[in-house]
Amino acid sequence: WTPTHQKVFEQVWDMVHKWRDNRQVAQNYSDRAPAINLVTDVSLQFYPTELPH
């Protein structure tokens, strides 16, 4: 177990504990609803057209 392992472990630990109480809620579509931020991931663009089974 190196200092690098420890550092990464602590970073993951912090991230898990930061988001552990995050809950999904139904979206509010009313006119007064807060904005919704959407983030997408395009990592699948690097896979071949048909993924192996």
MOTA-V689848 format. One record per residue. PSI is psi in whole degrees, 0 to 359 (* if undefined). D_CENTER is the distance of its C-alpha to the mean C-alpha in whole Angstrom. Layout:
psi,d_center
PSI,D_CENTER
PSI,D_CENTER
//
This chain:
psi,d_center
114,27
170,27
327,26
316,23
315,22
317,22
314,20
318,17
314,17
324,18
316,15
316,13
311,15
318,14
316,10
315,11
332,14
320,12
3,10
332,12
10,14
130,11
146,13
140,13
157,16
144,18
144,18
114,21
9,23
164,26
333,27
9,26
148,23
158,20
151,19
124,15
129,13
128,11
131,9
159,10
124,10
21,14
335,13
344,16
342,18
357,19
157,20
166,24
318,25
121,25
144,23
151,25
*,25
//
